[in-house]
Amino acid sequence: MKVEGRQRHPSGGVSAKEMVIGLEGVELGADGKTVSYTQFLYPTNVLGGRRNTIDSTSSFSQSRNASHRSLSLGRANSNQSSLDTGNDFGDFREYDPNLLDDPQWPCGKHKRVLIFPSYMTTVIEYVKPFDLKKDMNETFKEKFPHIRLTLSKIRSLKREIKKLAQDECGFEEPTVAMAFVYFEKLVLQGKLNKQNRKLCTGACVLLAAKIGGDLKKHEVKLLIDKLEERFRVNRRELIAFEFPVLVALEFNLHLPEHEIMPHYRRLLQTS
């Protein structure tokens, strides 16, 4: 597909089909295979049940989580030929909204903690920005070897999300915060890499805008145009990536308050 006289290609020269396969744990039913996503869905009567059914609901939740773990393991084994995971993601299923924005990361190995009888202080020595960035990324890689993006690249993509969603499109802070949560969940589960990062980021913004705002058809089209321009991706590939990202998020687009509020507060502080 040609846009403005130029052929759009995803970064890295990898086709969208190959990048969808690169979303670890995502089954789309290729070659006529039927795939069910019922394990990600809650029956409606669970939400409307009586209060005295807490035990049965808890049992349902536990069995659902167990099926998720076994499903993720099975999918990881089936996708070894297309993706080298190199780690078990089970430890990162509990999402921490403060993890990637921890102010301790930029300090890297260049801080010294001094403990006195009545107080404790931290001294950070001066380091050239390039060396500090390199050290930060190395420290991050040591702690999270399964994540295939550097911390500086992750934060750069989040800045792009904010610029586009808040500054250019005028979305409110809760919608931008939702996009951050979707994006960080994919990152922490090791689903993003150099080839698919822009398409995944754009899909997260698109999903957050649809959930967080009452967009009309022309507004969705305008948003896709802006995503295409900002991330330099093909609109067809972007739209095609929306469903795999939805599956990777296990259809959990309505987020609890404790996942959104930390991002929301930081957005208010910087706006």
C-alpha positions in Angstrom: 0.0 0.0 0.0 1.4 3.4 -1.0 0.9 6.5 1.2 1.8 9.9 -0.1 3.8 8.4 -2.9 6.0 6.3 -0.6 5.9 2.7 0.3 5.6 2.2 4.1 7.8 -0.5 5.5 7.9 -1.6 9.1 11.3 -1.1 10.9 13.7 -3.9 10.5 12.3 -5.1 7.1 10.1 -7.7 8.7 6.5 -8.3 7.5 3.5 -7.7 9.7 2.6 -11.4 9.6 6.1 -12.3 11.0 5.7 -9.6 13.7 2.3 -11.0 14.8 4.0 -14.3 15.3 6.6 -12.5 17.3 3.9 -11.5 19.9 4.7 -14.4 22.3 1.6 -16.2 23.5 -0.7 -14.9 20.8 -2.5 -17.6 18.7 -4.6 -16.3 15.8 -5.6 -19.5 14.1 -3.3 -19.5 11.1 -3.8 -22.1 8.3 -7.5 -22.6 9.1 -6.8 -23.5 12.7 -9.7 -22.6 15.2 -8.6 -20.8 18.3 -10.8 -20.1 21.3 -10.3 -17.1 23.6 -13.0 -18.1 26.1 -10.4 -18.5 28.8 -10.0 -14.7 28.8 -13.7 -14.0 29.3 -15.9 -13.9 32.4 -19.5 -15.1 32.3 -21.9 -12.2 32.8 -23.6 -13.9 35.7 -20.4 -13.8 37.6 -20.6 -10.0 37.7 -24.3 -10.0 38.6 -24.2 -12.9 41.1 -25.3 -12.7 44.7 -22.8 -11.7 47.4 -22.9 -15.2 49.0 -21.3 -16.6 45.9 -17.9 -15.2 46.7 -16.3 -18.6 47.3 -17.4 -19.9 43.9 -16.3 -16.8 42.2 -12.9 -17.0 43.9 -12.6 -20.6 42.8 -13.4 -19.6 39.2 -10.8 -16.9 39.3 -8.2 -19.3 40.6 -9.0 -21.9 37.9 -8.9 -19.1 35.3 -5.4 -18.0 36.5 -4.2 -21.6 36.5 -5.5 -22.0 32.9 -3.6 -18.8 31.9 -0.4 -20.2 33.3 -0.7 -23.5 31.5 -1.8 -21.8 28.3 1.1 -19.3 28.3 3.6 -22.2 28.9 2.1 -24.2 26.1 2.1 -21.3 23.7 5.7 -20.4 24.6 6.7 -24.0 23.8 4.9 -23.9 20.5 6.5 -20.6 19.4 10.1 -21.4 20.2 10.9 -21.6 16.5 9.7 -18.0 15.9 10.8 -16.4 19.1 13.5 -16.9 21.6 11.9 -16.0 24.9 14.9 -16.8 27.1 12.9 -16.4 30.3 9.7 -17.5 32.1 7.3 -14.5 32.3 5.3 -15.9 35.2 7.0 -13.6 37.7 5.9 -10.5 35.8 2.1 -11.2 35.5 1.4 -8.9 38.5 1.7 -5.5 36.9 3.5 -2.7 38.8 2.7 0.7 37.4 5.7 2.3 39.1 8.3 -0.2 38.0 9.4 1.4 34.7 9.1 5.0 36.1 11.2 4.3 39.1 13.5 7.3 39.6 16.3 5.1 40.8 16.9 3.7 37.3 18.7 6.7 35.9 21.1 6.6 38.9 22.4 3.2 37.8 25.7 2.3 39.6 26.7 5.9 40.2 25.0 6.5 43.5 26.3 6.1 47.0 24.0 5.7 50.0 25.3 7.2 53.3 23.7 6.0 56.5 24.0 8.2 59.6 22.6 7.7 63.1 19.6 9.9 62.5 19.1 10.0 58.8 20.1 8.5 55.4 21.1 10.3 52.3 22.1 9.5 48.7 25.0 11.0 46.8 25.0 10.8 43.0 28.2 11.6 41.3 28.4 13.5 38.0 28.4 11.2 35.0 28.3 12.1 31.3 24.8 11.6 30.0 25.9 9.0 27.4 27.6 6.9 30.1 24.7 7.3 32.5 22.3 6.1 29.8 24.5 3.1 28.9 24.8 2.1 32.6 21.0 2.5 33.1 20.3 0.2 30.2 22.8 -2.4 31.3 21.4 -2.4 34.8 17.9 -2.8 33.4 18.9 -5.6 31.1 20.5 -7.5 34.0 17.3 -7.3 36.1 14.9 -8.0 33.2 16.8 -10.2 30.6 13.6 -11.3 28.9 12.7 -7.7 27.8 14.2 -7.0 24.4 14.0 -3.2 24.5 16.3 -0.9 26.4 14.8 1.2 29.2 15.7 4.4 27.3 13.8 3.1 24.2 10.8 2.2 26.4 10.7 5.7 27.9 11.2 7.2 24.5 8.1 5.4 23.1 6.1 6.5 26.1 7.1 10.1 25.4 5.9 9.6 21.8 2.6 8.2 23.2 2.1 11.4 25.3 3.1 13.8 22.5 0.6 12.2 20.1 -2.3 11.3 22.4 -2.2 14.3 24.8 -0.5 17.1 22.9 -1.7 16.5 19.3 -5.0 14.7 19.8 -6.1 16.4 23.0 -6.9 13.1 24.9 -7.4 13.5 28.6 -4.9 12.1 31.1 -6.9 9.0 32.0 -6.9 7.9 28.3 -3.1 8.5 28.0 -2.6 6.6 31.3 -4.5 3.6 29.9 -2.3 3.6 26.8 0.7 3.6 29.1 -0.6 0.6 31.1 -1.4 -1.4 27.9 2.1 -0.6 26.6 4.0 -1.4 29.8 2.1 -4.7 30.2 3.3 -5.9 26.8 6.8 -4.7 27.6 7.0 -6.5 30.9 5.7 -9.7 29.4 8.5 -9.6 26.8 6.2 -9.3 23.8 7.8 -6.2 22.3 11.0 -6.2 20.2 12.8 -3.9 17.8 10.6 -5.0 14.8 7.1 -4.8 16.3 7.6 -2.0 18.9 6.0 0.8 16.8 3.0 -1.2 15.7 2.4 -2.4 19.2 2.7 1.1 20.6 0.3 2.5 18.0 -2.2 -0.3 18.7 -2.1 0.5 22.5 -2.9 4.1 21.8 -5.8 3.1 19.4 -7.3 0.7 22.0 -7.0 3.2 24.8 -8.7 5.9 22.7 -11.6 3.6 21.8 -12.1 2.6 25.4 -11.4 5.9 27.1 -13.2 8.3 24.6 -16.4 8.4 22.6 -14.7 8.6 19.2 -16.7 9.0 16.0 -15.7 7.2 12.9 -13.9 10.2 11.4 -12.1 10.7 14.7 -10.8 7.2 14.6 -9.6 7.7 11.0 -7.9 10.9 12.1 -6.2 9.1 14.9 -5.0 6.3 12.6 -3.6 9.0 10.3 -1.6 10.6 13.1 -0.4 7.2 14.4 0.8 6.3 10.8 2.7 9.6 10.6 4.1 9.6 14.1 5.4 6.0 14.1 6.0 5.7 10.3 3.9 2.5 10.0 1.5 1.2 7.4 -2.1 1.8 8.5 -3.2 -1.7 7.3 -0.5 -3.3 9.4 -1.4 -1.1 12.4 -5.1 -2.1 12.2 -4.1 -5.7 11.7 -2.0 -5.5 14.9 -4.9 -4.2 17.0 -6.5 -7.7 17.6 -3.2 -9.5 18.4 -2.5 -6.8 21.0 -6.0 -7.2 22.4 -5.4 -11.0 22.8 -2.0 -10.4 24.3 -3.7 -8.2 26.9 -6.1 -11.0 27.5 -9.0 -8.7 26.6 -8.5 -6.8 29.9 -9.0 -3.2 28.6 -11.1 -2.0 31.6 -8.3 -1.4 34.1 -8.5 -1.2 37.9 -7.9 2.2 39.5 -4.6 1.2 41.2 -3.0 0.5 37.7 -4.1 3.8 36.2 -3.7 6.3 39.0 0.2 6.4 39.3 0.4 7.2 35.6 -2.4 9.7 35.9 -0.7 11.6 38.8 2.6 11.7 36.9 0.8 13.1 33.8 -0.8 15.8 35.9 2.6 16.8 37.4 4.2 17.1 34.0 1.3 18.9 32.2 
